[in-house]
Amino acid sequence: MSMFKKLLASVGIGSAQVDTRLEQESLVPGEMLRGEVHLTGGDVAQEIDEIYMYVITHYERETNNGKAKEECTLIKHRLTEPVVLSPKEHKVLPFSFQLPYDTPLTMGRQPVYLRTGLDIKNAMDPGDSDFIEVRPHPLMAKVLDAVQLIGFQLYKVDCEYNRHLGRTYPFVQEFEFRPTGVLRSRLEELEVIFYLREDSVEVLLELDKRARGFLGAFEEAFNLDERYVRFRLHAAELHRPTGDIATAIEQLIRKQIRA
């Protein structure tokens, strides 16, 4: 009977089970992800070589057939050394690690989730997945509020493959805005990209200028209408009025579209 149970466990029947419970399911990039991994033994004793945890997201890449969705591991965390789990035994293992600063926000349909798995020799690896809500860091929220204050409306958020602009990962998260105010006649679109760090955020603004006349159409055809503006916001500026930041951003945009 014991050999039969081992055979069943090797294909996942009556094997050990894993259940990850997060202390908090809503975080901002850079915060600590904490929780507990609950292990329940199966019908036979099993040696767990490793308990691994991955924070996963997706991004899109252009292909000849359109767009393809690809998976990206943001961070891998190893929880424990090898452990033997007796039949029906229950163990609780706490964990804590930092969510990367470059973790994309779960705005729109962008997923971020924690995948937990048990590495068991000669057996199917049981696993568990838990979605994480990733909110804007206060510095990012300050910039997003300021951009909307000067007359831009957010209409799309997605992660796109970009080896040139991506740093830690092969993609960037783009926040796409359309102008609704006085800049509507000069800009087609504004894209915002964040590079968050512990005490500051670097912001890249991509300006898609509206074509004007023959020269404008020529520039647009060859993507010469796009301009980039960079600036940095520090943690000390969190208490700075959003209106002041909005004014500074508008001045940067106006200076660039006159260039």
C-alpha positions in Angstrom: 0.0 0.0 0.0 2.9 2.3 0.9 4.5 1.9 -2.6 1.2 2.5 -4.3 0.8 5.7 -2.3 4.3 6.8 -3.3 3.4 6.1 -6.9 0.2 8.2 -6.6 2.2 11.0 -4.9 4.7 11.1 -7.8 1.9 12.1 -10.1 0.4 14.6 -7.7 -2.3 12.4 -6.1 -2.1 12.5 -2.3 1.1 14.7 -2.5 2.0 17.6 -0.3 0.1 20.8 -0.7 1.1 24.4 -0.4 -1.0 27.5 0.4 0.5 31.0 0.5 -1.2 33.6 2.7 -0.2 37.2 2.2 -0.2 39.5 5.2 -1.1 42.4 2.8 -2.3 41.9 -0.8 -2.0 45.6 -1.7 1.5 47.2 -1.8 3.5 49.9 -3.5 6.8 49.1 -5.3 9.7 48.9 -2.8 7.5 47.7 0.1 8.1 44.4 1.9 6.0 41.5 0.8 5.2 39.4 3.9 3.2 36.3 4.6 3.2 32.7 5.5 3.6 29.5 3.5 1.3 26.7 4.9 2.5 23.2 4.1 0.3 20.1 4.5 1.8 16.7 4.1 0.2 14.1 1.8 -0.3 10.4 2.2 3.4 9.7 2.4 6.5 11.4 3.7 8.2 13.6 1.1 11.4 15.6 1.1 11.1 19.1 -0.2 14.3 20.2 -1.8 13.3 23.8 -2.1 10.4 26.2 -1.6 10.6 28.8 -4.3 8.7 32.1 -4.7 8.5 34.1 -7.8 6.9 37.5 -8.4 5.6 37.4 -12.0 4.2 39.8 -14.5 3.5 39.9 -18.2 4.5 42.3 -21.1 3.7 42.5 -24.8 6.2 42.1 -27.6 5.6 43.0 -31.3 5.9 40.0 -33.6 5.3 39.4 -37.3 1.8 38.1 -36.4 0.9 40.9 -34.1 1.5 41.1 -30.4 2.7 38.2 -28.2 2.4 38.1 -24.4 5.5 37.1 -22.5 6.1 36.3 -18.9 8.8 38.0 -16.8 10.1 37.0 -13.4 10.6 40.2 -11.4 12.3 38.5 -8.4 13.0 34.9 -7.2 13.1 34.3 -3.4 14.2 31.0 -1.9 12.4 30.3 1.3 14.1 27.4 3.0 16.6 24.6 2.9 15.5 21.0 2.2 12.8 19.8 4.7 11.0 16.5 5.2 7.3 16.7 5.5 5.7 13.8 7.3 2.2 12.4 6.2 -0.6 14.9 7.1 2.0 17.1 8.9 1.2 20.8 8.9 4.0 23.4 8.9 3.9 27.2 8.7 6.9 29.1 7.3 7.0 32.9 7.4 8.6 34.9 4.6 9.5 38.5 3.9 11.2 40.1 1.0 11.1 43.4 -0.9 9.0 44.0 -3.9 11.3 45.4 -6.6 11.1 49.2 -7.3 10.5 48.4 -11.0 7.4 46.3 -10.3 4.7 47.5 -12.7 1.4 48.9 -11.2 -1.6 46.7 -11.6 -3.6 49.3 -13.4 -5.7 48.4 -16.4 -5.3 44.7 -17.0 -1.7 44.4 -15.9 -1.2 41.4 -13.6 1.4 40.9 -10.9 1.2 37.7 -8.8 3.3 35.6 -6.4 3.9 32.0 -7.5 4.9 29.6 -4.8 6.1 26.1 -5.5 7.6 23.0 -3.8 10.5 21.3 -5.5 10.0 17.6 -4.7 12.2 14.9 -6.4 10.4 12.3 -8.5 7.0 14.1 -8.1 4.9 16.8 -9.7 5.7 20.1 -8.0 2.7 21.4 -6.2 2.2 25.2 -6.4 0.0 28.2 -5.5 -0.5 31.6 -7.1 -1.7 34.8 -5.4 -2.4 38.1 -7.2 -0.9 41.2 -5.7 -2.4 44.7 -6.1 0.5 47.2 -6.8 -0.5 50.8 -6.2 1.4 53.9 -7.3 4.2 54.9 -5.0 3.5 58.4 -3.5 6.1 59.9 -5.8 4.5 58.3 -8.8 1.0 59.4 -7.7 2.3 62.9 -7.3 3.4 63.0 -10.9 0.3 61.3 -12.3 -1.9 63.8 -10.4 0.2 66.7 -11.7 -0.1 65.5 -15.4 -3.8 65.3 -15.1 -4.0 68.7 -13.5 -2.5 70.3 -16.6 -5.2 68.9 -18.8 -4.2 65.3 -19.7 -6.5 62.3 -19.4 -5.1 58.8 -18.8 -6.5 56.4 -21.3 -4.1 53.4 -21.4 -1.6 51.6 -19.2 0.4 48.7 -20.5 3.8 47.0 -20.4 5.7 46.9 -23.7 9.0 45.2 -24.7 11.6 47.9 -25.0 15.3 47.0 -24.6 16.3 50.6 -25.1 14.3 52.2 -22.4 13.9 49.2 -20.1 16.6 48.9 -17.4 16.2 46.1 -14.9 13.7 44.2 -17.2 13.2 44.0 -20.9 10.1 46.1 -20.8 8.7 49.5 -19.6 5.3 50.3 -18.3 3.8 53.2 -20.3 1.1 55.5 -19.0 -0.5 57.0 -22.1 -2.3 60.3 -21.8 -4.4 62.3 -24.3 -4.5 66.1 -24.0 -7.9 67.7 -23.2 -6.8 71.2 -22.4 -4.8 74.0 -24.1 -2.1 71.7 -25.3 -4.6 69.7 -27.4 -3.7 71.6 -30.5 0.0 70.9 -30.1 0.2 67.3 -28.8 -1.3 64.1 -30.0 -0.3 62.0 -27.0 1.9 62.1 -23.9 3.5 58.9 -22.5 4.9 58.7 -19.0 7.5 56.2 -17.9 8.8 55.9 -14.3 12.2 54.7 -13.0 11.5 54.5 -9.3 14.3 54.2 -6.6 14.4 54.3 -2.9 14.3 58.1 -2.4 13.5 59.5 -5.9 11.7 58.8 -9.2 13.1 59.6 -12.6 10.3 60.5 -15.0 10.5 60.2 -18.8 8.0 62.1 -20.8 7.5 61.1 -24.5 5.8 63.8 -26.4 4.0 62.9 -29.6 3.5 66.2 -31.4 0.5 66.9 -33.6 1.5 67.1 -37.3 1.3 70.6 -38.9 1.5 71.1 -42.6 4.0 69.4 -45.0 7.0 69.5 -42.6 4.8 68.2 -39.8 3.5 65.3 -41.9 7.1 64.5 -42.9 8.3 64.4 -39.3 5.3 62.2 -38.3 6.0 59.7 -41.1 9.6 59.2 -39.9 8.7 59.3 -36.2 10.6 62.6 -35.8 7.6 64.1 -34.0 8.4 62.3 -30.8 10.4 64.2 -28.2 11.7 63.1 -24.8 11.8 65.1 -21.6 13.4 63.9 -18.3 13.1 65.1 -14.8 13.6 63.8 -11.3 11.4 64.1 -8.2 12.9 63.5 -4.8 11.3 62.2 -1.6 11.8 65.6 0.0 9.4 67.0 -2.6 6.4 64.9 -1.5 5.0 67.8 0.5 5.5 70.2 -2.4 2.1 71.3 -3.7 0.9 69.3 -6.7 0.1 72.5 -8.5 3.7 73.6 -8.4 4.9 70.3 -9.9 2.2 70.5 -12.5 3.4 74.0 -13.5 7.0 72.8 -13.8 5.9 69.9 -16.0 3.9 72.1 -18.2 6.9 74.5 -18.6 9.1 71.6 -19.6 6.5 70.4 -22.2 6.0 73.8 -23.7 9.7 74.4 -23.9 10.2 71.1 -25.8 7.3 71.5 -28.2 8.7 75.0 -29.2 12.1 73.4 -30.0 
